[in-house]
Amino acid sequence: MTSKLDAVIAGLSPQRLGPYLNHSKGDRLQALAQYHWNLQLSEALYPLLHLNEVVFRNALHNALTIEFETENWFQGLWLHSREQQAINKVLSELHKRKQAPTADRVIAELTFGFWCSLCDSRYEHKQILWPKLLKHAPLKQLPKRQRQRKEISRAVNRLRQLRNRVFHHEPIWHWRDLPQRHTDAGELLTWLNPEIATLLQHSDRFTTIYRQGMTPLIQELYR
């Protein structure tokens, strides 16, 4: 068992396993069980995170297209410098690849952080975007309580924090509010597109993975 543990830890690196070893007080088998559970939880969250990101991006793009009466709304002069730099970076990358800067390509290249930033209070000042965007579908479908810029911003940035941890392979297994974050992400998707949220329910494995915990993994990893 020791040689197997040594090989696995060497492959993953003691540095990456550091947070898990700290939580397990140096118990290497327990740390690997935590790491494996984290992998399973991250895998189980991926569909929900993926769909939320794509649906939110498209919802905001559709609302912006209607408001500015062009799908090339990103060519406007209303963007703050940080977001304008993000647009410029995408346009530069498309130019390097000799691809036309169509709206579809630009939208697909922009990061989730960019879309979240458009919900900042900076875009509510002088009503640059908010609350104007709330009158356009699908944002106008949000429940009345959530039909506010600050509520949307809170929801998507909370999602972004979880998304970044999962996509950057960081620990999430020990978050006490992880089930609530999963619930919140499901609610956000339901706000934006109830049909897709219903479809996801048939393949969402998070609750099962979370409830099973690490105990079976500790027994199965090194029999």
N, C-alpha and C positions, 0 to 999 in steps of 0.2 A: 504493500500500500504506500509506503514511504516514497519509493521511487516514482510511482505514478503521481503522487501529490507534488513531488519536486518538479516533474516534467510539466505538469499543468501550470503550476505557479510560475515557472520559468517562462513558459509560453505566453502567459497573460501579463507577466511582470509583477514583481512585488509592489511596485508603485501603483499600478492600477487596482490591485487587490487591497491596497492600504486602507481605504475606508471600511472595507468589509472585515479586514483583520482587526481594525480598531473596535468595531462593533462586537466582534466575537471574542475580544480579549486575547487575540493571538491563536485561537483555535482554527487551524487551517481548513479542516474539513467543514466546520460550520461556516467559515468564510466562503468556501466554494459553493456550499449549498445556498447561501444568500445570493451569491453572484449568479448562480443558475436560475434561481427564482426571479431575480431581477431581469434576466434575459426573457423569461417566460411572460412576466408582466409587461415588459416593453413590447414584446411581440403581440400580446393580446390587445394592447392599446393602439397599435399602429393603424388599424382600419379606421378607428374613431378619429384619431389625429389627422390622418390623411384626408378623410372626407370633410372634416371641419375646415381644414386649410383650403381645400379646393372650392368648397361651396361658399365659404365666406369671401374668398377672393373674387369669385364670379359674381356674387351678390353685390359686392361693393363696386365692381367694375360696371355691372349693369346699371346701378343707381347713378354712378358718375357719368356714364354714357348718356343717360336720359337727361340729367341735370345740365350737362354742357353741350348736349345735342351733337356729340361726336364721340366715336369710340377712341379717338386719339386725344382724349382729355388730358393726357400726361404731357402734351405739348403746350399747355397753358402756362401763364406766368404767375399763377397763384400758389404754387408749391413752395414750401419753405426750403432753405438751402440743403438740409440733410436729405430730404426726399428728392430734391432736384439732382443731387449728386448720385443718388441711387439710380435715377432714370438715365442720367448721362453715362453711368458705368454700363448699364444694360445696352444702351445704344452703341457704345464703343465696342462691346463684345460682339454684338451682331455685325457691326461693320468689319471687324477682324475676320469673322467667319463668312463674310461676303453674303450675308443674309439681309433681305429687306426688313426694315424696322416696322413690320406690320403690328397692329394692335395685339393680335393673338400672341405673337412672339414676345413682345414686350411684357405683356401681362404674365405670361408663363415664366419669364425669367426673374421677375421681381420676387424678393424674399417675403416670407410671412411677416417678418418684422416691419417691412415697408407698409403692408396693409394695416397692421396694427397701429402704426404711427399716424395714419390718416384719421384715426379716432382720437387723437390727442386733443386736449383743450385748445391747442394752438389753432386748430381748424374750426373751432367754434367761435373764436374771437372774430368779430366783424362778420359772422355768419358765412365764412368762406365755404364751408361744407355743411355744417350742422347749425340748426336742425333740418336744413333743406333736404338732405338725402333721405330723411325718414319718411318722406311722402312718396317715395318711389319703391316699387316692388323690386325685390322681395322684402326689403327692410320694413315696409309699411305693414307687413304681416306679423311683426313682432308683437307680443302681448303688450298692453298699454304700459305696464310697470317697467318693462325693459325697453320701451321705445324712447330711450334717451341716449345721447352720446356717451355719457359717463358710464351707463350700465353696459353698453356694448363694449366700450374700452376696457372696463374691468373684466368682462367675460373673456374677451379675446386675448388680453395680456396674461390672464391666469392660464389660459390654454397654451399660450406661447411659452410660458415658463416650463410647463410640463412637456411640451413638444420638444423644446431644446434639450431638456435632460434626457429624454428618450432617444432622440436622434443623434446626440453626442455621446451616447453610451455611458451615461452617468447613473449613479444609484438613485432609485426611487422607491425601492421596496420598503424602506424604513419610514416613509412619509406617513404620518398618522392620518392625514386627510386625503390619502390617495383615493379611497372609494368615493369620497365626496367630489374630488376633482373629476373622476370618471363620470359621476352623475351630472355634474355641471357641464361637462363637455357634451354629454348626450342631450341635455336641455338646450344648449346652444344650437346644436345641429337640428333639433326639433323646431326651434324658432325659425331657422333659416330655410329648412326644407323638410317638412314632416314626412314626406314620402320616402326620402333617402334615410331618414332616421328610423322609420319602420323597417325598411329593408335591412339595415345594419343590425337590428335586434336579433335577427335569425343567425347571425354569425359572430356576435360579440361574446368572447370567451373570458373577458376580464374577471367577472365576478366569480366564476368557477375557479380560475387560476388563483385568485386572491384568497379565496376561502380555504383552498387546499393547503396553503402555507408551505413551509419548508420541510416539515417532518418527513413526508414521503421521499423528498429529494435526498435528505441526509442518509436514508437507508439505501437508496438506489445507486447513489453515485459510485461508491466503492464497496461492492459486496465481495 
